[in-house]
Structure formats: C-alpha cells, structure tokens
C-alpha cells in the first residue's frame, strides 16, 4: 500500500460516508456526524499502528513521538520509520541507526550470526574489554541484556535481581559479573541456543592485577594488611596469612576457579579437579585467554559469525602500578602454592585448548589476526582525534564487507563498564515504559586523545 493511501484512508472514508448520508437511500441510516466520527477513529487507528511500528524498529520514549509526528504530518506512514534528522543523532541517543546494522553483514559467510550469548565475566582477566564488545553488539541490535537492578554485580540469576523485559520477550545476552555462578539458573533464563563464552588469564599476572586494583583502588581490608615498600612482595611471601576465612570474599585466592563455579569450601584442597574441568568443558563453547587476546577475539569472531567491525575494542582497566617494578622481578613460586594451584590448572587447561583451536583454524588464521591488529590500531588512531570530520572507511576485503567507523562508534568503544551499564539500564527501562530521563553526556571528543597511547 502506498504512502498516499495510508495517509488519505480516513478522509476517503469520510467522503464516501458523506455521499451516502446525502443520498436518499441511506440518509436515514447514515448521519453526517457519524462520518466525522468514522474519520477520527480511522485516524487514531493509523496513528496507533505507527507508534507500534516505531516501537518495533527500536525507537524509545520521546524519540517515538517525534518520529511518528514527523511522518504523520508529512504523509509518510508507509515508509520505514527512520527520519533523515536522526542520521546526525547525538552520541547519547540510544537509537541504533540502520546504517550501523548494515555494516555488520558478514563477507563470504551466509550462516547466521550468534545473538544469544552468556559470557562469564572473570575478575581481572580482560573481561571488561570483552564486556564492551558484547554491550556494543547487543545495543546495535536492540537486544535484551540480563542487567542487575543496581550496581554491576548480579547476586544470583533470578528475576528478582535483574531488570525485567517486555512480556513475550526473551533475554539475549548475559555478560555482567555474577556473585555466584549457577549454570542451571543461567540456562533457565537464557535461550536454548545460547553460546557460552569464558575467559582466563595467566595466574600470577592476574594475581598482581587483582592485588593492585582491590588494594590500591578499592582498599579491601584484607589486602591493606600487606605493607612495606612493596606490599605485593610482602603479600606473596605468605599469602594465606592475609586471606579472609571465607574464600568467596577473596579476589586473590584461586578467584578464576571460583568464578567458574568451583566450590569455595574445597578451593585450597584441590579436590575432584578433573571432574570440575570436565564439567566446565561440557558447558563452555569457547574460553578466551587474555594473554593471547587478539587470537582469542578472532576465534570468537569466527565462532559467533560476527564481523571485524563487531569485535573492535579499546583495552579497558589496564594494569597501573604505583611502583616501577617489572613482574619479572618477583618470585613466582606462589603460582605453585595453594592460593593459585587451581587457577594454574584451569589456565593451563584452557590455554592448551585455545592453542589446539588455533592450529585447527588453518593457515589464514595468523594472517587474519595480523590484519585485525592493523584495523584495530587504525580505528584507535582515528578515535584519538578530536571530532574527526569524516568516518574512517574500510573497503571490502577477504575478511569483511565494507564498513565505516564513526564518532558514535568511538563513543561506544571508549565507554567504561559503569557508564555503559547505566546507559543500557536507561534503554531497557525505557522499553518498559518507565520514567524517561535524560541520559548524561558520556562522551567528550576532547577526551579521546587519552586513548592515543593505549592498546
């Protein structure tokens, strides 16, 4: 049906009705006032249909009304509801533009992209960088995230602890920290075709990163007890003397194993380890290794049938230490102690699996990783500029279709976990029809220069 017919239907009905009213045969059945009523009713029907249409296309709150009124006023009710005024939407707009979705098509691969994902966010293992990738992917497609009602932890995957979604919808992506992982509860809330992704990091480096972060930035009491010129050196000399009684309260005691679901009561006894590894293997489709991150990301891209555009990233929460000390200067014997024994077993297991996956990936894998690193660094350099006037263009090649990186992409790439989470909370609350609030301005082009030397 044409745009004209969509717009004129109520008035065509009005004219037809009026003729009937004026004619002798129907004058006593059809009164002129009824004609006005019919025209108004049909007008309301068309307007409501348009509101439903914009909601289907991912518009929210005030943006729906602006788009509907614009289209209705100009007689364009039959066209796709994407007004040209939105092509220059501000960075804080939560409308995934059609152009953003077009450039995510996969080159040479007709299989369907994975859109249901569970990511086990492991503490201090480059998981915030992966989180940003998943946030951007889901946001661009208006997916429903499993989000905590407050904070950035989900205590337990339960409807009481997470933001609800519209009825008859399903959750698509779960990627925030879980206080306690329960795979049956995850499976209960996520679709059956969900792909399970995890991540691990070399245990000593993860231990140091965790110590620096939770002691120097969050002032965890048990780590503050380690003192001296180099508190970390003091800590690793006798780590168990500093650890809390309950292992679940620790971010240093075999924390990767705990994040993957190893029972806290056995964490320092290393019981039934092989049974635990077999159980984890049966759940996860891919476990990334942060120490070979780009290779892991390309394996992720291939497994999910995502594009190179989808997996671009800017590193998050990089290690910052107050001392100018190389990790090579420390005694690493702590890796073989009880405090890291489980983590080392877990890490060695998944590093071996990843290496085998890389060997199976074929001769072109290394070439693809090298090309991806070139693309990523070009995007990083572009995003480091202050409000570049033109998009960064990547022509089609063997690894991807043509795509562009825009200022909006830079804004999304640069977002840290907490502001991005708050942003998505607003998006999902708006879908529920809850109070609409103006989002804070999360992006400042001048700040992008801070990323010039990162990555």
N, C-alpha and C positions, 0 to 999 in steps of 0.2 A: 504494500500500500504506500502511495507517495506521501511526501510531507504535506502537500496541499490538502489531500483528502483527510489526513489526520487532523489538520487544523480546522478545516471547514465543516467537518461532520456535524457538530452541534447546530450550526447555522443552516445547513442544508435541511436538517430535520425540522428546524423552526419554520422555514419557508414552506416545506411540504405540509406541515401541520396547519399553517395559516391558510393555505389554499383549501384544505379540507374544511376548515372552520367557516370559510366564506361560501363554500359551495352549499347548495340547497340540500343535497342528500345527507350531508354529515353535520349540518350546523347545530342540530340539537344534541349531538353526541360529543362534538369537539368544540370547546370554548377557546377563544384566543388566549386567555390567561394560562390554559394548560400548555400551550405551545411554548410560552416563556419558561414554564416550569421544566418542560422536557429539555429545552436547550441548555438551561443552567445545570440540570442533572447530568447531561452528557458532558458538559464542560468539566464538571467536577470529576467525572469518571476518567476522562482523559488526563487530567492533572494528577490524579492519584496514581494512574498507570505509569506516568512519567517519574513520579517520586520512587515508585518501586523499581523502575528501570535504572535510575541513578544509583540506588542502593545496591543493586546487583552489580554495577560496574565499579563499586568500591568507594563511592563518594560518602562523606560523612558530615553530619552536623550542618553548619551554616553553608558549607560548600554545596550541599544538595540543593538547598533552596535557591542559591544564586544561579546554579546551573539550570534548574528547572524553569525558573522565571525568565532567564535569558532565552532559553529555547522556545518556551511557550509564547513569549512576546513576539518572537521572530518567525513563528510558524514552522519550527524545525523539530517537531515532536517525533518524527520518524527517523532522524539521523542518530548515529552513535553519540552519546552524551559526553563529548569532550570539547569544551569550548576553546577557541583559539587563545582566549585570555589566560587559560591555565598553562599554556606552554611555557610561560615565564613565571611559574609559581615560585613563591619564596621557598627557601630551604626548609622552613619549618612546616610546610604544607605536607599532610600525610595522604596525598593522592599519588599513587604510582602511575605516572604518565604512560600512555600507550607506547610511546617510543622506548621507554625503559624496558617494557616487556618484549618488544620486537627484537631488541638486540640480544636477547638471551637465547635465540634459536641456536641449535647445535649444528655444526657443519659436518656433513657426511654421516650423520648418525640419526636414524629415523626412530630409534627406540625412545620410549617416553622417559622424561626426567623424573627422578625421585622427588616427591614433595612431602613425604611423611618421614620425619627424622627424629630419633632420640639420640641426643649427644650427652654422654656422661662427662660433665664438667669437673675435671680433676684439679685439685688445688695446685697452683703454681707450676703448671705444665703447659704453658702457652694456650690454655683453654679459652682465655678471654679473646684472643685473636680469632680462634675458630668461632667463638660465640658471635663476633661481629659479622663474620661471613654468613652465618645462619640467620642472624637478625635481618641482614640486608636481603638475603634470598627470600625469606618469608614475607617481609614487608613489601617487596616489589610485586608480590603475587597475592597480597591481601590474605595471607594465611593466618590461621588462629594459633597463637602461641599458648603454651601452658605457662602462665606467669604467676608469681607469688602475689598475694594481695598487698603485701608490704615487704620492704627490704629486698634483698636479692637472693635469698635462700627460700627453697620450698621445704618445709619441715618434713612433710610426707605427701606423696602424690595422692591427694584427696580433694574432693570437690569443695570441702570447707576451707582449704588453704590456697585455692587458686582462683583467679578471676574467671567468672563464668563467661560463656559464649552464647550467641543466639541459639534458640531451640532448633533442633534438627540439624545443627552443625556439628562437626567433629573437630577435635584438636588435631593440628597438623605437625607442630614442632615443639619438642620439649628439650631445652638446652641450658636451663639455669641450674645453679648449684642445688643439689639435693642434700638435706641434712642427713638423711638415712635413705640409701637406695633400696627400694623394694621392687624387684623386677616384675613380680605378679601385678603390683599396683600400676606400674608403668604400662604393662601390656593391657590392663583393663581399660585404661583411659585413652590409649593410642590406637590408631587403625591397625588392622592385621598386617598390612603390607609395609609397616614402618621399618626403616633401616636403622640398625643400632650401631652407633659410632662411639669410640672411646679414644683416649689419648694417654700416653705415658711419657716420662722424662727420665733421663739418667739420674739415678737416686741421689748421688752426692750433690750434683748441681741443684736438683730440686730442693734438697735439704737446706742448702745455703740460701737459696732464694726465699724459701719459706721462713727461715730464721730471720733474715734481714727485714722481710716485709712485716711479719707478725710481731717482731720485737720493736723495730725502729719506727714503724708507721702506725701499728695498732696497739703497741705497748701491752702485749699479752703478758700477764703476770708471771707465768712460769718461765718465760724466756728472759724477762727482765732480771731474773736472779743470776744470770750469766753476766759477769762483769769483767773488768780488766781493760787493758789497751785494745785487745781484740776479743770481744765477747764470744764470737763464734768459735775461735780457737779454744777458749775456755770450755765452751759447751761440748764440743766433740771429744774432749778428753774423757768425759764421763757423762754422756747424755742422759742416761737413765736417772741420774741423781736430780735432774731438773724437771723430768717429765711428770705431768699430772697423773693421779691414780687411775682415772678413767681415760683409757686411750682415745675415746671418741672426742675428748676435749683437747686433744693434741693435734697440731698441724705439722708435726715433725716425725712422729713415731709411726713408721710404715703407713703414712697417710694415703698413698696411692692404693695400697691394698684395701684399706678401709673404705675409700671412695668407691672401689669396685665391689664392695659388699662382703669383704672378709669379716667374720665375726670378731668384734672387739675383744671379747674375752680370751681369744686364742692368739691375739696379734703378735705376742712375743714368744709364743711356744712353737709357731710354725707347724701346726698340726694339719693333716689332710690337705697339704698344699696342692698335690697333683689333682685331687678331686675338685679343689677350688678352681684351678686353671682349666680343667675340663668343663666345668660349669660356665665359666666366663666365656670360653671359646664357643660354647653352644649358643650363647646369647648374641655376641657381637659379630657384626658383619665385617667390620674394619676397625682396627685400633691404630691410630696415628702415633708417630714418635716425634716429639718436638725437636730432637737433636738432628733429625733429617726432615725438617719441616716442609720444604718445598716439594721434596719427593712424596711426602705423605699427602700433601694437598693435591698433587696431580693424580695420585691413586684415588683420592676422594672424588675428584672431578670425574674420573673415568667410571668409578663405581656408581656414582649418582647420575651420570649422564648430564652433568652440568657444563656450562661453558667457562672459558677462561675469564670472561668478564665476571661471572658469578663468584669466582674464588680469589679475586684480587684482595689484597689485605695490606694494612699498615700494622706493624707489630704493636701489641698492647702490653702494658705493665712490664716493661723491660727492666732487667735487674739493675738496681742502683745501690751501690755500697758506699758507706761513709769512709771506708779505708781503701787505700790504693794497694790492694793485695790481690794477687792472682790466685785463682783456685788451685793452680798447680803447686802453690807454696804450702798447701795444707796436707796433713797426713790423712790419707783416705781410708785408713784401716777401719774407720767407723762403718764403712759400707758393709763389712762382713760381720758387724755386731748385730745384736737382736733388733736394734732400732731401725735398721734398714734391710734386714735379711729378706723379708717378704717382698719389699719393694724391688729389690735386686732380682729376685726370681721372676717377678711379674714383668719387669722391664726386659730382662734377657729373653724371656719367652716371646714377647710381642715384637721386640727388635728382630729376632730371628724370623718370625713370621713375615714382617714387613720386608726384610731383605729377600726372602723367597718370592714374595709377591712382585718385587721389583724385577727379579730375574725372569719371572713369567711374563712380565709386561712387554717384552720384546725389545728389539734393537732401537726402536724410535723413542723409547721412554726417556733416555738421557737427553736426546735432542729436544723433546718436548719440555723437560724441566728447565733446560738452558734457555729456551725461548720464553717460557713463562717468567723466568727471572728478569729477562730483558723487558718484557711487557710491564711487569710489576714496578721495576725501577723507573721506567718512563712515566708511569702513572704517578708514582711518588714524587718525581721531579715536577710534573705538571701541577699536582695538588699543593706543592710547596710555593707556587707562585701566588701572588696576591690578585685574586679575581681575574684569572686569565680570560680574555675576551672571546676566545673560540674553544670549542670542545676539542679534546685530544682524540684523533681519529686513528683507528687501526684497520687497515684494509683486510679483506678476507684472505685467509691462507689455509694451509692444510690443517691447522689446529683450531680454527674458529671462523665463523662468518664475520662480516664487517661489523664493528661496534665502535662506540664512542664513550669517552669518559668526560663527564660534565662537572660543573661546580657542585651540583647536587650529589653526584657520586663521591666527590671529595669530602663533602659534609658527612655523608654516611660512613665512609671509610675511616674518618677521623674520630668518630664517636667512641668515647669510652663506655664501659659497661653500664654504669649507673644512669647517666642521662639518656642513653638509648633505651634502657629498660623503662624509664619514666615516660619516654616518648611513646613506646608501644603500649604501655598501660592506658595512656590517653586515647590512643587509636581504638583499642578494644572496648574501653568503657563507652566511647562514642558510638560504637556499633550497637551497644545495648540500649542506646537512647538515654544514657545517664547525662548528668550535667556536662555541658560543653565548657571547657575552659581554654583560654588562650595558652598555647604552648610557649615555654620560654625560648628565647632565641639561643639555640645551641651551637650555632656556627658563626664564626667570625673569620673572614678570609685572611685577615692580618695574622691570625694565629697559625695559619697553615705553614708559615715559614718555620715553625718549630719542628716540623717533620722533615725538613730538608736533609738532616743528617741522620735520620732514623732508618732502620731497615737494612 
